[in-house]
Amino acid sequence: MRLTIFALVIACGAVLVSNALAGTPDRQRLPIGISEDYAPGQICPEGIAPAGVHLQLIGGNEAITVFDDGRFLATGLHIIEVTNTAFPERSIILDVHGNFVAVPQLDGSSIGRGDGATAFSFFPGDAGPGDASTGRFYLFTGSMEEVTNTSGAVTAFESVGSSEDVCAMIAA
């Protein structure tokens, strides 16, 4: 899946889909230690993170639930370490807490809504704040809503509350 609310959550959610399709919601806690690497320019501009970005879940109690109708729900506390791979000393810790739900639509698109503190990355070309020609990564506090197309690209995005540029936080 191309979209990354927090790629670790989505990746784990994909594993649970087969169980959820059996008719009962599948709820799992995310295992501490899971990680994801992103190529230069994918979620932060290459000039900021020339070797890419590494995300690792280092704490929390986040649980994900996948329902038989395709809905995806993430709730709880998610403590992630975000590392500028070229400059590992430029790591930061994000406390992501609240909830996020993604609801598939009949046309294959999806509508996602989050409340609380939500880490959200935008790939090049995605709608959203900042320069759409490059990857961006933000921490939103408040509420947010996004629409993705059948490829997972963000086609619409809105947020109410504050936002922080995570790429700027890990810039060299």
N, C-alpha and C positions, 0 to 999 in steps of 0.2 A: 504494500500500500504506500503510495507516494506521500500522503499527508502525514505530518508529524505534530500532533498536539504535544506529544512527547513520545517519540518513536518507540521507546521501550514499552509503553503502555499498549500502543497499537500492535506491536509485534507479538506481545503476549496475548492480546485479544484474538489475534488470528489463530493462535494455537487452540483457543477455547471454542472457536466457532463450530467445529464438528460436533462437540458435545452438546452445545446449545441447540443445534439443529435437531437433536433427538427429542426435543419437546420440553425440557426443563431448563430454566436459567442456570448457567454455570458461573459460579462466583469463586474467584481465586485471589489470594494475596500475591502481590508481586514479590519475587525473591530478591533479597538484597544482593547486590553485586552484579546484576545484569548491566550490560553496557552496549553502546552503539557508537560507531565511528562514522563521521561525515566527511566527505571529500572537500578540498578547498573550494570555496564559493557556493557550496550546497546550502548551508544554513547561516554562514557568515561570509562576508566578502573575502576574497582571496588575499587582498592587501592587509586585512586584519589577522586572518588565520591561514597563512600560506601553506600549512601542512594539514589543515582541516581542524575539526572539532571533535572531542571525545566527550560523551555523556556517560555517567555511571550512577546508578542508584546506590546511595550509600546509607540510606535509612528511611524510616517511615513505616506506615501500616497500610499503604494504598491497596485497595482491592478493586478488581475489575469484574464486571458481570456482563455476560453476553446472553441475550435473550433469543428465543427461537424465531422471532420476527426480524432479527438482524440488528436490533438496537444494541448499543454498546454503552456501558456506564462505568466511569472511573470515579471513585470516592476515596477520601482519606488524605493522609499526609505523605508526600513524596519528596524526599530530600535527595537532590541530585548534585553531583559535582560536574561542573562544566569546565573543560580544559582546552586551552589553545594548544594544540598538539606541537606546534613549532616552538612555543614558549610555555612549557609546563608550569612555570612559576606563576603564570597568569590564570590560575584556576580560581573559580569562585564556587560557593555553595548556594543553591537556591532551595528555599523551603516552599514547595508547591503544595497547596492545600485547598480543598473545596471539592467541587464535582464537575464532571464533564459528561455529557451524553451526546451520542451521535445517533441520528435516526435516519435510516435509509428511506429514500423516496421511490415512488413507482417508476420514475424515469431513470433510475440508477444513480442519481445524485444523492447527496447526504446533507443534512442540516445538523450542525453541532452547536451546542450551547454550553458555556461554562460559567461558573460563579466561584468567587474566591480568588486565589492566586493561581494563575494558569500560565505555564510555560508553553509558548507556541512558536514554532519555526515556520517560516515561509520560504519555499524554494523559489529560484529565479522564475519569473513569470506569474507567480501567484499574486492575486489581489491582496491588499493589506497595506499597512503603514510602511513608510520608507521607500527606497528605490526598488521598484519591482523587477529591475533587470538583474538583480543579484539576490543571494540568499540573505535572509534576515531572521533574527531570533529575539523574541521579546518575552518579558514577564509582565503579564497583565494582572492588575488587582481590581476587582469589581466584577463586571459581567462582560461576556463576549459572545458573539454569534458568528458562525462562518458557514458558508455553503461551498461544497465541493462538487465537481463534476464527476462523471463516471471514471475518469482517470485518477481522481484524487486531487486534482489541482484546485486550489482555492479560487473561486470565482467571485465571491463577495465576503466582506468581513466588516464587522462593527464591534466596537468596544466602548464601554462606559466605565470610567474610573481612571486609574493611572496606569502608565506603562513605563517600563525600563528597557533600554536597549542592551541585551545581554552581550552582543558582539562588542559593543563599546566597553563593557566591563572587563572583557578578556583581551582587549587590544594591547598590543605590545608597545 
